[in-house]
């Protein structure tokens, strides 16, 4: 049976509005989750390098827990299980009265999952700094905290911009799983257009193009940041 191509359907209402709404929710989920991932991941990554063994163990446990459980499973746990484990009143509020529970759950789950991956990037960046440089900071009177603030972190973050770019791209792609708990992001809207119009090729082609545009813009942005922050004399520096 021949397929009836109809690209014009993408520019008709309400389908164009659905695509734009899906793009908006994709951006909202991914960017909010990235803020959580970067903040929490940085904290966990730093804690993985401190002298205290107990703190390092707890930070490592976080990484292993969230990194090794599939994101889809984590989404379901956060959405269906966690509210049941909370105190009764709080659990009822989360399930019934919390604004946009699907969106909040997707952001928290995706942020916590990606934070474990960011933590490993931060830990690796800190550990690449030579002990001579760290000891030099201590020798001039810097406290361990000041050593992190003025030597370790500024250098390590400049080193790990390329791998952080990969994680930033991944978080946009992983946001598509939010459709499983009811977030009408880009992939969900493409499926909805297919269900209403039976123009699946057109709908998912449009979603693919929009994802591609997002990733290309992210790559461009992170490349500019990398060029501005790259340490002279390091690998890949001009």
Order of alpha helices (4+ residues) and beta strands (2+ residues): alpha-alpha-alpha-alpha-alpha-alpha-alpha-alpha-alpha-alpha-alpha-alpha
